[in-house]
């Protein structure tokens, strides 16, 4: 069984619904994670996540704040910095996932070490209340984008320099860039719709400095 490191970025949501969705997802993650899995939240210095889950290890080691660096509308971290920190934790496979994603117990069997990269998309569902008993309805099985990506640690350490360092987490297009770049570098890619997410309204701000930054990098293809 391969050792797996899951990286997240816990957010101190002021919105009650977002805070509860994150907390519910973390509770389910910790119940369903197999013994070979550790969970790490990477945050800025002085940023104290409001999660009640004491089994999540919080690291205050992010240094690149997009609000300070490019005048982004929010203090959001950079994707590659999180991946590089996660790769620095001993393990065979590591990756990042959004904190409102629900994972089944079956999910962890996919991270078997046979691939260089693992790319996951999601189902939109109606509720998380009975998720582990299958008590939900799938509302959308074609949702675009990718909410979790994992890598063979050795492969990443050999190839991380090929990924643009300035893509910002929580803004559009970073996941599309990574999906495209991964497939340019390797054919050993596992891709599956295996995540679950409770549907909620969301409007991307494609006019923010962070969104413009990501979209520019993605379409330049660097």
N, C-alpha and C positions, 0 to 999 in steps of 0.2 A: 504494500500500500504506500503510495507516494505521499510525502508531507506537503500540505497545501497551505499557503498563506493567502488570506483574503484581506485586501486593502479596501477601506471605505473612507469617507470623509463625513463624519457626523456633523450635522448642522444644528445650531441653536435656533430652531424655528420659533418665531413669535406667533405664527399662525397655528392655532390649536389643531386643526385637521392635519396639517403637514407634520406637526410634532407627533401626533398620535399614530399616523401612518408609518413614520420612521420607527417609532418604538415598537409597534406591532411587528414590523418586518424583522427587527433585530431579535425580538423574542422568538420568532419562528426560526430564524437562522440559527440561533444558539441551540434550540431544541433539535433541529434536524442535522446539524453539522456532525460529521463523523469524528472519531478521536484524533485523526491525523490532521485536523484543520485547526488553525489559529486565526483569530480575527483581530485586525489592527486598524485603528482610526488614525489617520495622519491629519494634523491640524496645525494652525499657526500658533506661535508662542502667545500665551495669554488667552487662547481660545479654549473655553471649557465646555465641551458638549453636554447637553442636558439629558443624555440617555441614562437610564437607571441600570443598564446592563454592565455589571462589574467584571464580567469575563471578557470584555472587549478591552484590549490594550491600547491606550491613547498615547500617541507620540506627538510632542509639540516641536516638530522639526521642519515644518514647511517654512521657507524663507522668501519665496517669490509670490508676491501679492499683486494680482493684475490691476487692482485699483490704484496701487502706488506706482506700478511700472508703466501702465499705458492709460491711466485715467478711466478704467472700467467703472461701470455703475455700481458694481458689487465687489467685495473682497473675495475673489475666487482664486483658487490655486491653479497651478499648471499641471497638466496630465502627466508629462514625462517625469516630473519631480516625484510624484506619488509612485509611479511605477518603479523608479530607480530606488526609492527608499524601501519599497516592498521587496525588491530583488535583493536588498542587503540583509534581509532576515533569512536565516537558514531554512531551506525547504527545497523541494524538487520543482514545485509548480507554484506560481503566484499570480494574482490578478486583482483587478478592481471591479467593484459592482456598486451601483447606486443604492442608497440606503432605504429606498421605499420598495425595493424588489423582494418578492417572496420566493424562497427556494424550497423545493421539495427534497426529501431524502434521496430520491433517485438522482438528483442533480450531481451529487458528488462522485457517482460512479463514472461520469463522463470524463473526469479529470484523471485519466489513467496513465499519463506519461507517454502515450504513443504519438503525440503531435507536438509541433513547435508552438502552435497557438490554438486557442479555443475561443470562439466568438459566439456569443449568445444573444438572441433577441427574445422578445416577450409576447405573452398573451395578455390582453386586457380583460380583466374579470370584474365582477360586480361587487364582491365583498371578500374580506379576509377573515371574517368572523368564524367560518368553519373550514378554513383552507386545508388544514391537515386531514380533515375527514372527507375532502372532495366536495364540500357543500358550497359550490360556487358555480356561476355560469360564465362561459367565455363569451365576451362581447365583441372581440376583435382578434382574429388569428392571423392578421396580415400587417400588424403594426410595424412601421419602418424603424430603422435605427437599431442600435446595439447597447444594451444596458449592463453588460458584463463582458470582460475580456481577460483571459488568462494566458500565461506563457510558460513554456519550459524555461526554467531559470537560467540554465547554461546558454540556451539559444538567445535569450534576451541580452545577457551580458556581452555576447558577441555582436549583437545587432542593434543595440539601443541607440547608437550614434546615428543610425539611419532614419530615426523618427524625429520630426521637427520638435525642438524643445519649447516652442512658444504657443502651443495649443492650450486653451483654457478650459478647465472642467466646468460643467454647468452651463456652457454656451453651446450653440448649435455647431454641428459639422465635425467636431473632433472625432466622434466615433466612426463617421463615414471615412474620414481620412485614415484612421488606423486600420479599418477593414481593408481599404484599398492598398495601403502600404504593406500590410502583412502579406497579402496575396501576391504582391510584386516580389517579395523577398523569398517566400517559401510556398511550396505546394502542400506541405504537411499541416493542413488547417482543418480543424474540426468546427463545424458550424451547425447550430441547432436552435430552434425556437424552444427554449426550455425554462424560461423565466416567467413569472407571473407578477402582475401589477394591477392594483385597484384603480379603475378609471377615475380620473378627475379632470376638471377643466384646466387647460394650460395654454398660454399664448407665448410663443417665443418672441423676444425682443431682438429682432434682427438688425436694429439700428444702434445697439449698444456698441461701445468700443471693442468689447470682448467678442461679440458676435461677428462684427466686421473683420476682426483679426483672424478668427477661426475660418470663416468662409473664404477669405483671401488665401490663407495657407492651403486649404483643401483644394481649391480650384487651380492654384499654381502647381499643385501636385508635388511639392518638394518633400 
